[in-house]
Amino acid sequence: MSITFVFGAAIGRFTRRLMEWVHDEGGCDVATRDKDWEHYFELLLSGQEPFAELDRLKNVVADFTRTRTKADLLTAARARSLLIAPVATVAEVVGSGQLAARGYWQPVEHPELDRIFRYPGPFARPSATPLTYRRRPPLVGEHNREVYVGELGLDEDELAALRTKGIV
């Protein structure tokens, strides 16, 4: 999960709501809950609040959230307007029903390997000008000659020297 635990006029209210939830569930005392989250940064900078206290607060939030599932945290974030969002694992992204339903994963042929791989598809689906794959992504170094000689102006001997040194 990604949890925003910051302060200030724009975001302090989200931290306040987070700490109210932590308090409601017995994770902190009233004094911790009721800190001035909108001005907390200034309190730290002025020395009125020691940085050791900030470390303690981060541990309070970590200890509290550690005992909740990703689903529990997301449910609370929605219900309480908290700045908490799930971070998906690779397996969760690949297995996403939503991505499957929109046909996001595209088969791309790699003839040089005699295999087909599943690649991420278009990020958007405009109807008038659909985004499509034209070919597979290039192999490492596949276009070196076109780039180094054709675009950067090196000659064949310079490219060969770069290859010999293991640079390209």
DRENDRENTOR-686597 format. One line per 2 residues: number of its first residue (from 1); for each residue y, z, x of N, C-alpha, C. Coordinates in Angstrom, 1 decimal, always signed. Layout:
N
NUM> Y:Z:X:Y:Z:X:Y:Z:X; ...
//
This chain:
168
1> -1.2:+0.0:+0.8:+0.0:+0.0:+0.0:+1.2:+0.0:+0.9; +2.3:-0.6:+0.4:+3.6:-0.5:+1.0:+4.4:+0.4:+0.2
3> +4.9:+1.4:+0.8:+5.8:+2.4:+0.1:+7.1:+2.4:+0.8; +8.2:+2.2:+0.0:+9.5:+2.3:+0.5:+10.0:+3.7:+0.3
5> +10.2:+4.3:+1.5:+10.7:+5.7:+1.5:+12.0:+5.7:+2.3; +13.1:+5.3:+1.7:+14.4:+5.2:+2.4:+15.4:+5.9:+1.5
7> +16.6:+5.8:+1.9:+17.7:+6.6:+1.3:+18.9:+5.7:+1.1; +19.9:+6.2:+0.4:+21.1:+5.5:+0.2:+21.5:+5.3:-1.3
9> +22.7:+4.9:-1.5:+23.2:+4.7:-2.9:+22.3:+3.7:-3.7; +21.8:+2.7:-3.1:+21.0:+1.7:-3.8:+19.6:+2.1:-4.0
11> +19.0:+2.8:-3.0:+17.6:+3.0:-3.1:+17.2:+4.5:-3.2; +18.1:+5.4:-3.0:+17.9:+6.8:-3.1:+17.2:+7.2:-4.5
13> +17.6:+6.5:-5.5:+17.0:+6.9:-6.8:+15.5:+6.6:-6.9; +15.1:+5.6:-6.2:+13.6:+5.3:-6.1:+12.9:+6.4:-5.4
15> +13.5:+6.9:-4.3:+12.9:+8.0:-3.5:+12.9:+9.2:-4.4; +13.9:+9.5:-5.1:+14.0:+10.6:-6.0:+12.8:+10.6:-7.0
17> +12.6:+9.4:-7.6:+11.5:+9.3:-8.6:+10.2:+9.5:-8.0; +10.0:+9.0:-6.7:+8.8:+9.2:-6.0:+8.5:+10.7:-5.8
19> +9.6:+11.4:-5.3:+9.4:+12.8:-5.0:+9.2:+13.6:-6.3; +9.8:+13.1:-7.4:+9.5:+13.8:-8.7:+8.1:+13.7:-9.1
21> +7.5:+12.5:-8.8:+6.0:+12.4:-9.1:+5.2:+13.2:-8.2; +5.6:+13.3:-6.9:+4.8:+14.1:-6.0:+4.9:+15.6:-6.4
23> +6.1:+16.0:-6.8:+6.2:+17.4:-7.3:+5.4:+17.6:-8.6; +5.5:+16.7:-9.5:+4.8:+16.8:-10.8:+3.3:+17.0:-10.6
25> +2.8:+16.4:-9.5:+1.3:+16.5:-9.2:+1.0:+17.6:-8.2; +2.0:+18.5:-7.9:+1.8:+19.6:-7.0:+1.8:+19.3:-5.6
27> +2.4:+18.1:-5.2:+2.4:+17.7:-3.8:+3.6:+18.2:-3.0; +4.6:+18.8:-3.6:+5.7:+19.3:-2.9:+6.4:+20.4:-3.7
29> +7.3:+21.1:-3.1:+8.1:+22.2:-3.8:+9.3:+21.6:-4.4; +10.0:+22.4:-5.1:+11.3:+22.0:-5.8:+12.4:+21.6:-4.8
31> +12.5:+22.3:-3.7:+13.5:+22.0:-2.7:+13.3:+20.6:-2.1; +12.0:+20.3:-1.9:+11.7:+19.0:-1.4:+12.0:+17.9:-2.4
33> +11.6:+18.2:-3.6:+11.9:+17.2:-4.7:+13.4:+16.9:-4.9; +14.2:+18.0:-4.8:+15.6:+17.9:-5.1:+16.5:+17.6:-4.0
35> +16.0:+17.1:-2.9:+16.9:+16.7:-1.8:+17.9:+15.6:-2.2; +19.0:+15.5:-1.6:+20.0:+14.5:-1.9:+19.6:+13.2:-1.3
37> +18.7:+12.5:-2.0:+18.2:+11.2:-1.4:+19.2:+10.1:-1.3; +20.3:+10.2:-2.0:+21.3:+9.1:-1.9:+22.1:+9.3:-0.6
39> +22.2:+10.6:-0.1:+23.0:+10.8:+1.1:+22.2:+11.4:+2.2; +20.9:+11.3:+2.1:+20.0:+11.9:+3.1:+20.2:+11.3:+4.5
41> +20.4:+10.0:+4.6:+20.7:+9.5:+5.9:+21.9:+10.1:+6.6; +22.9:+10.3:+5.9:+24.1:+11.0:+6.4:+23.8:+12.4:+6.8
43> +22.9:+13.1:+6.0:+22.6:+14.5:+6.4:+21.8:+14.5:+7.7; +21.0:+13.5:+7.9:+20.2:+13.4:+9.2:+21.1:+13.2:+10.3
45> +22.0:+12.2:+10.2:+23.0:+11.8:+11.2:+23.9:+12.9:+11.6; +24.3:+13.7:+10.6:+25.3:+14.8:+10.9:+24.6:+16.1:+11.4
47> +23.2:+16.1:+11.4:+22.5:+17.2:+11.9:+22.3:+18.3:+10.8; +22.8:+18.1:+9.6:+22.6:+19.1:+8.5:+21.2:+19.1:+8.1
49> +20.5:+18.0:+8.3:+19.0:+18.0:+8.1:+18.4:+17.5:+9.4; +17.4:+18.3:+9.9:+16.8:+17.9:+11.2:+15.8:+16.8:+11.0
51> +15.7:+16.0:+12.1:+14.7:+14.9:+12.0:+13.3:+15.4:+11.9; +13.0:+16.6:+12.3:+11.7:+17.2:+12.1:+11.4:+17.3:+10.6
53> +12.4:+17.5:+9.8:+12.2:+17.6:+8.4:+11.8:+16.2:+7.8; +12.4:+15.2:+8.3:+12.1:+13.8:+7.9:+10.6:+13.5:+8.2
55> +10.2:+14.0:+9.4:+8.7:+13.8:+9.7:+7.9:+14.6:+8.7; +8.3:+15.8:+8.4:+7.5:+16.5:+7.4:+7.5:+15.8:+6.1
57> +8.6:+15.2:+5.6:+8.6:+14.5:+4.4:+7.7:+13.3:+4.4; +7.7:+12.6:+5.5:+6.8:+11.4:+5.6:+5.4:+11.9:+5.4
59> +5.0:+13.0:+6.0:+3.7:+13.5:+5.9:+3.4:+14.0:+4.5; +4.4:+14.5:+3.8:+4.2:+14.9:+2.4:+3.8:+13.7:+1.6
61> +4.5:+12.6:+1.8:+4.2:+11.4:+1.0:+2.9:+10.8:+1.4; +2.6:+10.8:+2.7:+1.3:+10.3:+3.2:+0.2:+11.1:+2.7
63> +0.3:+12.4:+2.7:-0.8:+13.3:+2.2:-1.0:+13.1:+0.7; +0.1:+12.9:+0.0:+0.0:+12.7:-1.4:-0.7:+11.4:-1.8
65> -0.2:+10.3:-1.2:-0.7:+9.0:-1.5:-2.1:+8.7:-1.0; -2.5:+9.4:+0.1:-3.8:+9.3:+0.7:-4.9:+9.6:-0.3
67> -4.6:+10.4:-1.3:-5.6:+10.9:-2.3:-5.7:+10.0:-3.5; -4.9:+8.9:-3.5:-4.8:+8.0:-4.7:-5.4:+6.7:-4.3
69> -5.9:+6.0:-5.3:-6.4:+4.6:-5.1:-5.2:+3.7:-5.2; -5.5:+2.5:-4.7:-4.5:+1.4:-4.8:-4.1:+1.2:-6.3
71> -5.1:+1.2:-7.1:-4.8:+1.0:-8.6:-4.0:+2.1:-9.1; -4.3:+3.4:-8.8:-3.5:+4.5:-9.2:-2.1:+4.4:-8.8
73> -1.8:+4.1:-7.5:-0.5:+3.9:-7.0:+0.3:+2.8:-7.7; -0.4:+1.7:-7.9:+0.3:+0.6:-8.6:+0.6:+1.0:-10.1
75> -0.3:+1.7:-10.7:+0.0:+2.1:-12.1:+1.2:+3.0:-12.2; +1.2:+4.0:-11.2:+2.4:+4.9:-11.2:+3.7:+4.2:-10.8
77> +3.6:+3.2:-9.9:+4.8:+2.5:-9.5:+5.4:+1.8:-10.7; +4.5:+1.2:-11.5:+5.0:+0.5:-12.7:+5.6:+1.5:-13.8
79> +4.9:+2.6:-14.0:+5.3:+3.5:-15.0:+6.5:+4.3:-14.6; +6.7:+4.5:-13.3:+7.8:+5.4:-12.9:+8.9:+4.6:-12.1
81> +8.8:+3.3:-12.1:+9.8:+2.4:-11.3:+9.9:+2.9:-9.9; +8.8:+2.9:-9.2:+8.8:+3.2:-7.8:+8.7:+2.0:-6.9
83> +9.1:+2.1:-5.7:+9.0:+1.0:-4.8:+7.7:+1.1:-4.0; +6.6:+0.9:-4.7:+5.3:+0.9:-4.1:+4.6:-0.4:-4.6
85> +4.0:-1.1:-3.6:+3.4:-2.4:-3.9:+2.0:-2.4:-3.1; +1.0:-3.0:-3.7:-0.2:-3.2:-3.0:-0.1:-4.2:-1.9
87> -0.9:-4.0:-0.9:-1.0:-5.0:+0.2:-2.5:-5.4:+0.1; -2.7:-6.7:-0.1:-4.0:-7.2:-0.3:-4.7:-7.4:+1.0
89> -6.0:-7.2:+1.1:-6.8:-7.5:+2.2:-7.1:-9.0:+2.1; -7.6:-9.5:+3.2:-8.0:-10.9:+3.3:-9.1:-11.2:+2.2
91> -10.0:-10.3:+2.1:-11.1:-10.5:+1.1:-10.5:-10.5:-0.4; -9.5:-9.6:-0.6:-8.9:-9.6:-1.9:-8.1:-10.9:-2.2
93> -7.5:-11.4:-1.2:-6.7:-12.7:-1.4:-7.7:-13.8:-1.7; -8.8:-13.9:-0.9:-9.7:-15.0:-1.0:-10.5:-14.9:-2.4
95> -10.7:-13.7:-2.8:-11.4:-13.4:-4.1:-10.5:-13.3:-5.3; -9.3:-13.6:-5.1:-8.3:-13.4:-6.2:-8.6:-14.4:-7.4
97> -8.8:-13.8:-8.6:-9.1:-14.6:-9.8:-7.9:-15.4:-10.2; -6.7:-14.9:-9.9:-5.5:-15.6:-10.2:-5.3:-16.9:-9.4
99> -5.6:-16.7:-8.1:-5.5:-17.9:-7.2:-6.6:-18.9:-7.5; -7.8:-18.4:-7.9:-8.9:-19.3:-8.3:-8.5:-20.1:-9.6
101> -7.9:-19.4:-10.5:-7.6:-20.0:-11.8:-6.5:-21.1:-11.7; -5.6:-20.9:-10.7:-4.6:-21.9:-10.6:-5.0:-23.0:-9.6
103> -6.3:-23.0:-9.1:-6.8:-24.0:-8.2:-6.1:-24.0:-6.9; -5.8:-22.8:-6.4:-5.0:-22.7:-5.2:-5.8:-23.1:-4.0
105> -7.1:-22.7:-3.9:-7.9:-23.0:-2.7:-8.4:-24.5:-2.8; -8.1:-25.2:-1.7:-8.4:-26.6:-1.7:-9.5:-26.9:-0.6
107> -10.5:-27.7:-0.9:-11.4:-28.1:+0.1:-10.8:-29.2:+1.0; -10.9:-29.0:+2.3:-10.4:-29.9:+3.3:-11.5:-30.3:+4.3
109> -11.8:-31.6:+4.4:-12.8:-32.1:+5.2:-12.4:-32.1:+6.7; -13.3:-31.7:+7.6:-13.2:-31.7:+9.0:-14.3:-32.6:+9.5
111> -14.1:-33.9:+9.5:-15.2:-34.8:+9.9:-15.7:-34.5:+11.4; -14.8:-34.1:+12.2:-15.3:-33.8:+13.6:-16.2:-32.7:+13.7
113> -16.3:-31.8:+12.7:-17.2:-30.7:+12.6:-18.3:-30.9:+11.6; -18.2:-32.0:+10.8:-19.1:-32.3:+9.7:-19.2:-31.1:+8.7
115> -18.0:-30.6:+8.4:-17.9:-29.5:+7.5:-16.6:-29.6:+6.6; -16.7:-28.9:+5.5:-15.5:-28.8:+4.6:-15.1:-27.3:+4.6
117> -13.8:-27.0:+4.8:-13.3:-25.7:+4.8:-12.4:-25.5:+3.6; -12.3:-24.3:+3.1:-11.4:-23.9:+2.0:-10.0:-23.5:+2.6
119> -9.0:-24.2:+2.2:-7.6:-23.9:+2.7:-6.7:-23.5:+1.6; -5.7:-22.7:+1.9:-4.7:-22.5:+0.9:-4.0:-23.8:+0.4
121> -3.8:-23.8:-0.9:-3.2:-25.0:-1.4:-1.7:-25.0:-1.6; -1.2:-25.8:-2.4:+0.3:-25.8:-2.5:+0.8:-24.5:-3.1
123> +2.0:-24.1:-2.6:+2.6:-22.9:-3.0:+3.2:-23.0:-4.4; +3.5:-24.2:-4.8:+4.0:-24.5:-6.1:+3.4:-25.7:-6.7
125> +3.5:-25.9:-8.0:+2.8:-27.0:-8.7:+3.9:-27.8:-9.5; +4.8:-28.5:-8.8:+5.7:-29.3:-9.6:+5.0:-30.5:-10.2
127> +5.3:-30.8:-11.5:+4.6:-31.8:-12.2:+5.1:-33.2:-11.8; +6.3:-33.4:-11.5:+6.8:-34.7:-11.2:+6.5:-35.2:-9.7
129> +6.4:-34.2:-8.8:+6.1:-34.6:-7.4:+5.1:-33.6:-6.9; +3.8:-33.7:-7.3:+2.8:-32.7:-6.8:+2.7:-32.7:-5.3
131> +2.4:-31.5:-4.8:+2.2:-31.3:-3.4:+0.7:-31.5:-3.2; +0.3:-32.3:-2.2:-1.1:-32.5:-1.9:-1.3:-32.5:-0.4
133> -2.6:-32.3:+0.0:-3.0:-32.4:+1.4:-3.1:-33.9:+1.7; -2.6:-34.4:+2.8:-2.8:-35.7:+3.2:-3.9:-35.8:+4.2
135> -4.1:-34.8:+5.0:-5.2:-34.7:+5.9:-5.4:-33.3:+6.4; -6.4:-33.1:+7.2:-6.7:-31.7:+7.7:-5.6:-31.4:+8.7
137> -5.4:-30.1:+9.0:-4.5:-29.7:+10.0:-4.9:-30.2:+11.4; -4.0:-30.4:+12.3:-4.5:-30.9:+13.6:-5.3:-29.9:+14.4
139> -6.1:-30.4:+15.3:-6.8:-29.5:+16.2:-5.9:-29.1:+17.3; -6.2:-28.0:+18.0:-5.4:-27.5:+19.1:-5.3:-28.7:+20.1
141> -4.1:-29.1:+20.4:-3.8:-30.1:+21.4:-4.0:-31.5:+21.0; -4.4:-31.7:+19.7:-4.7:-33.1:+19.2:-3.5:-34.0:+19.4
143> -2.3:-33.6:+19.2:-1.2:-34.4:+19.2:-0.3:-34.2:+20.5; -0.9:-33.7:+21.5:-0.2:-33.4:+22.7:+0.5:-34.7:+23.3
145> -0.3:-35.8:+23.3:+0.3:-37.0:+23.9:+1.5:-37.5:+23.1; +1.4:-37.5:+21.8:+2.5:-38.0:+20.9:+3.7:-37.1:+21.1
147> +3.5:-35.8:+21.3:+4.6:-34.9:+21.4:+5.2:-34.9:+22.8; +4.4:-34.7:+23.8:+4.9:-34.6:+25.2:+5.4:-36.0:+25.7
149> +4.6:-37.0:+25.5:+5.0:-38.3:+26.0:+6.0:-39.0:+25.0; +5.6:-39.1:+23.8:+6.3:-39.9:+22.8:+7.7:-39.2:+22.4
151> +7.7:-37.9:+22.2:+8.9:-37.3:+21.8:+9.7:-36.6:+22.9; +9.0:-36.0:+23.8:+9.7:-35.2:+24.9:+10.0:-36.1:+26.1
153> +9.4:-37.3:+26.2:+9.7:-38.2:+27.3:+9.0:-38.0:+28.6; +7.9:-37.1:+28.6:+7.2:-37.0:+29.8:+6.3:-38.3:+30.1
155> +6.0:-38.5:+31.3:+5.1:-39.7:+31.5:+3.7:-39.2:+31.6; +2.7:-40.1:+31.6:+1.3:-39.8:+31.6:+0.9:-38.9:+32.8
157> +1.5:-39.1:+33.9:+1.1:-38.3:+35.1:+1.6:-36.8:+34.9; +2.8:-36.7:+34.3:+3.3:-35.3:+34.1:+2.4:-34.6:+33.0
159> +2.0:-35.3:+32.0:+1.1:-34.7:+31.0:-0.2:-34.4:+31.7; -0.8:-35.2:+32.5:-2.0:-35.0:+33.2:-1.9:-33.7:+34.1
161> -0.7:-33.6:+34.7:-0.5:-32.4:+35.6:-0.5:-31.1:+34.7; +0.1:-31.2:+33.6:+0.1:-30.0:+32.7:-1.3:-29.7:+32.3
163> -2.1:-30.7:+32.0:-3.5:-30.4:+31.6:-4.3:-29.8:+32.7; -4.1:-30.3:+33.9:-4.8:-29.8:+35.1:-4.5:-28.3:+35.3
165> -3.2:-28.0:+35.1:-2.8:-26.6:+35.3:-3.2:-25.7:+34.1; -3.7:-26.3:+33.1:-4.1:-25.5:+31.9:-3.0:-25.1:+31.0
167> -1.9:-25.8:+31.2:-0.7:-25.4:+30.4:-0.8:-26.0:+29.0; -1.3:-27.2:+28.9:-1.6:-27.9:+27.6:-3.0:-28.3:+27.5
//
